[in-house]
Each structure stands twice: as C-alpha cells, then as structure tokens.
Amino acid sequence: MFHSTLQALDFDRYQNLRVGATVLEADSFGDKVLRLADGTIFKLFRRKRLFSSALFHPYACCFVDNIRELKARNIKCPEVIAAYRIADIARDAVHYRPLAGETLRRIIAAQTPDAPHAHTELAQQLGRFVARLHEDGIYFRSLHLGNVVLTPEGEPGLIDIADLRFCRPPLRASLRQRNFRHLLRPPGDRDWLIQDDGAAFCAGYLTESTALSAEQMASISPIKTRKNR
C-alpha cells in the first residue's frame, strides 16, 4: 500500500543521496539513520511485521505527522524536507533538517560540578517544558535528556519524535507519571535529575501545570522519591 505522503525514490537516487553520508545508527538489517554530506538527516524505517498498523499508516508518515502537529503547537522540532518509499530495499524514509542546538545530555556533560545554579536553572527549564508538553496533551514515550534539545535561542525542543502520542489535553495523571519514569530510566539522566531530590524540576513543572497541584505532583512523581530507593 502506497501512502500519499510518500514519494517514490529509486535505488540509484538513494545511492546518490547517501554519497559521503555518515552512518549514525544501524542494526543487523542495515542502516537506520544517516547524516548526509550536507548535514541533513535521512532516517530509514523498516516494517517489522507483515501485518501491522504500519501497513496502512507507515512509520515515516507518523514521523511527518508528528512534526506537523508539534509545529502547530509551537514546539521546536526538526523540519521535514521529504518522505520517501524506497521499494528496492523495502524501506520508507524521512529526509529532514535536524533541530539546531545541543541535547540537554551533552550540555549537562559539559557542566562543571561546582555550578549548582546552572543545574537549578536547567532543571527548572526542563520541568516547565515537560509540563507544557503534558498540558498540550503530548505524550512522548522516548522522553529523556538525549531527546530534548536547547536551541541557540535558548528554547527547548524535541528530536527523535517517531514515538509520540497526542491526547485530548491535558494529559491525565497516570500518563504524566509514566512519562516521569521515562525521564528517570537512563541512569545518568536520573542522577542529574535527583541530585537536589528533584526539587528544581518539580518547581519548574508546577509553574506551568494547571492540572496538577503540588500535592498531586508529589503523589505521582517518582523523581523526589527515587533517590532513597
């Protein structure tokens, strides 16, 4: 089944596109993410099962739809150039311009240990941003510090946004709680978030959250309690 969002890309044109490309991610089935010679990104998608929802709404189309929806909600994210079906290698692909900036994970890695104010300000900014996503009904399953970018203008944005869900805003408490757990899953991210028992993140979150009180936040957030486990 061919989706109207996808353009046909023959194998020769695909090979020309990837001349000088750097492989950023691959698996046993082949390339998954390429940085092309001009700095743009070419992300390839493989349908993992013969019969799945991807047959009717391919992963590449979900990626494009997610970017369109994020932009409509004024969330910083990559910019789509084109989406393709490459029949010769049984792949769909999205060609896009990456979001300019640095991931929070890289910014944190470059911080010096004696910069507590930098941690507080960045953690509060992250909290405000996550609250904004939740208030807008955006559930980002891949939420972690490597997928949140701080742009040159100092605004947070999202990358690697294939795994998004848009709900009727705001998100219910159970989804917020699950998203907080996603943030804590990578050990390095968790250690950074809880170095002040999560106080800065939670304070930032509550400044933007209209759906949760401080008491409700304390009851569903694992960030303040994880340190002592």
N, C-alpha and C positions, 0 to 999 in steps of 0.2 A: 504494500500500500504506500502510495507517494503522498506526502503531505504538502500542501500548497506553500508552506513557509520555506521548504527546502528547494534549493536549486540543484540541478544535476551537475556533477563535477566528474569529468572523465579522468582516468588514471594518469594520462600524460600531463594534464593540467595540474593535478595534485602533486605529481613528482616535481614539476616546475616550481610550484609554490614552496615546497619543502627544501629546495636547494639552499644550502647554508644554514638550515634550521638547527636548533639545539633541542635535543630531547629532554624535556623537563620531567616527564613521567611516562613509564612504560610498564607492561606486565608480560606474562608468558604469551599473551595473544598479540602483542605488538605495541606500537606507540599509542599513548593516550593523550599527552599534551606536548605540543611543540612550541618553541619560541622561534618565529620566523626571522629571516635576516633583517627585516625592517622593524623588529621589536614587537610586532603584534603576536597574538596567541592563536594557535589553531588547536582546538580541543576536539578529540575524536570520541565517538560513542559507539559501543557495540551492544546490540540487543542480546541479552544473556539467555533468554528463553525463547523457544519458538513461538509460544503463545503467551503474550503478556499485554498489559495496557500500552506498552511502548509500540506495539504494532499499530495502534490507532493514534497515539499521541507520542511520537518519538522523543527520546531524551533531549535531543538537540532542540526540538521545538519547545519543550518545557523550559530549557535554559533561556531561549529567546523570550518566551512569555514572561518568565520571572524577571528578566531585566526590564522589559517593558513595564511591568507592574511596579517594580521598585522605582523606576524613573517617574512614573505617575504619582508616586507618593514622596517624591523628592529625597529618596535615599541614594547616596552616591554608590555607583557600581560600574562595571565595565561597559563599553559601548560596542554593540554588535555591528560588524561590517557585513557579514553574510552568513547564511546557514546552508549547508550542502548535504546531498546524498551522494556518496561515492560507491556506486553499485559494484565496481570491480573488486573492491576489498570489503564489501558488506559493512560499511561504516557510514554513520552520519557525522557531521562535524559543524562546529561553530567557529567562525573566524571573528575575533574581536580585539579591540584595543584595551589593554589592561588599565585598571584604575591606577592613576598616578599616586605615589606615596609609598609609605613603609608600613608593614604589618606591625601591630602592637607587639607581637612576639619579638621582632627584630629591634624595635625601639627599646623594649624592656631589657633585652640582652645587652644593649649599649649603655644602659644607665649605670652610674656608679652606686655602690652600696650606701654611700653617705648622702644620698639625695632623697630624703623622705618626702619632701614637698612635691617632687616630681612624681613619686608613686601616688600620693594622695590626689593630685590634680588629674592624672591619667586614669586612675581607678574611678574617680567620680565621673569623668567624661564617659568612660565605658558604661558605667551604671546608667547615666542619662540616655545614652544611645540604645542600650538594651531595652530600657523602659519605653523609649519611643517606638521601637520595633513591636513590642508587646501591645502598646496602646493602639498601634495601627493594625493589629491582627496578624502580624508577621511571625511565623514560627520557623526558625532557621535551625534545622536539625544538625547542621555542621558548624554550629556556633562555637568557636574557640578563638584564641588570640592570634592564630595564624591566618584567620579568615576575616579579621577586622583590620582595615587599613586606615591610617591617618593621612589625609591628603596634604599636599603642600600648603593649602589654605587652613589646615588645622581642623578639618571636618572629618568625622569618621564615615566609613563606607564599608561595603561588603564585597568579597570576592568568592569565587568557587560556589556560585549560588544555584547549582543544579537542584539541590535538595531543600527547597523552600515550600512552605505551605501558607496560603493566605486564608485567614478565617474572618468571620464576622467580628469586627473589633468591638471591644478589646479582647485579648486572649483570656481564656478562663484560667483560674489559679493553677489547675493541675498541669496545664501546658507550660506555664511560666516556671513551675517547679522543675519540670523535666528539662527545660532549657537551661536553668541554673546548673543542673547536674552535668549537662553537656560542657558548660564552661569549666567545670572542675575536673573533667575527665583527664586531660593531659596533665601529668604530674607537675611540669614546670609552670603551667598556667595556674594550677591550683595553689602552688606555693606562693606565687606572686599575689594572687587574689586574697589569700587569707593571712598575709603577713601582719595585718592590723585587725585580724578577726573579721575581715570583710567589711569593716565599718565604712571605708571610703566608697566602695562600690555601692553598698546599700544606701548610703546617704545620697549619692548621685541618682540612684534609681528612684528613690522616693520623691525627689524634686520634680520628676516628670510623670510619675504614675498617678493617675486619677482613680484607678480601680482598686488599688491596694493601700491600706493604712499601714503604719509602722508595725502594728501588732500582727496584721495579716502577713506582712513581709517576713517578720521574724518566724512565723509559724510554718511558712512554706519554703523559705530559703535555706538550703544546706550550707551556704557559704560561711555563715557565722559559726556553725557547729562542727564543720568537718575538721577543723584544726585539732580538736581534742579527741578525735576518734583514733 
